[in-house]
Amino acid sequence: MSKTEKGCENGCKFKTQIGGQALLEGVMMRGPEVEAMAVRMPDGSIDVEQWNLPKAKWYKKVPFLRGPVNFVSSMIDGYKCLTKSADKAMTGIEEEEPSKFEKWLTEKLGDKLMGIVMVIAGVLGVALALLLFMLLPAAITKGIEFLFGLGGIALNMVVKNIIEGVIKIGIFISYIALTALMKDIKRTYEYHGAEHKTIACYEAGEELTVENVKKHRRFHPRCGTSFMFLVLFISIIVFSVFQVPWDVLWLRVLIKLAVLPIIVAIAYECIKLAGRYDNWFTKIISAPGLLIQRLTTREPDESQIECAIAAFIPCIPDEKGSDKW
């Protein structure tokens, strides 16, 4: 980070509720009333699409309930925007001749094909997450216990939970680092940086121009990366307290899935505090996520910042200040 870059520590006038997500060749922003996405098209133009959000649901004001509900909603919404951005970014680009199998699928399923593909991709994504963050860490931990042995029964449970949690965090960081080597993912991380810088510029009360946005940090406490780290870290504490059994692996996974909404709820409340306040507690809980954001964000170029600004502007509410915490 250059000396000219600044963030909320020394330039933030207020904290906004507006957040976003990096897309394929674009950015999605979500405000209190409007959501918008801006995608860089193959011809160099920026396609901006916006839509009104439904009125705030009652559960959004209920602590710990709003976390799991918003998490699922954001995952579904983000996946839809990601898919839509991929379609837009490929508009006009010649594709390879579809295979006989692809033609058969298109003929048989028609407009339903994309929906089915999305469901299959979602199921595979959940299966991969279960494998990487539940089954694999538990299996490795039991392997370590078998090879080296651990202390007494009470200590054994706590130590194993800590080892398992550290393995999860290691897998999470390794996965991010490896995907960052892919060209397309690296560009997505650059758009992620543009998203954060734009929000920081707005929070500093500056005009949303490319030059102004450039000056700001690409790290933000209210980020999905920080949220995921908090989920993994809090799970270590929760599973140590609940003493989830290790004897039957499938039962352990089921109990973990049942307890997951509690962990998500706690992590969500923590990330809301980090986005709303700037004190010693929020700095502590934000620090690890901000470090990991050095992997999930990259310095954007001017064209990527333009996309982030284009997505952000429609989300600014007409009533001044209504987007503040």
Secondary structure, DSSP 4 states (H G I P E B T S, - for coil): --TT-B-HHHH-S--B--EEEEETTEEEEE-SSEEEEEEE-TTS-EEEEEEEPPPPPGGGGSTTTHHHHHHHHHHHHHHHHHHHHHHHHTTTPPPPPPPHHHHHHHHHHTTHHHHHHHHHHHHHHHHHHHIIIIIHHHHHHHHHHHHH--SSHHHHHHHHHHHHHHHHHHHHHHHHHHHTTSHHHHHHHHHHHHHHHHHHHHHTT----HHHHHTB-S--SS-HHHHHHHHHHHHHHHHHHHT---SSHHHHHHHHHHHHHHHHHHHHHHHHHHHH--SHHHHHHHHHHHHHHHHH-----HHHHHHHHHHHGGGS-SSTTTTB-
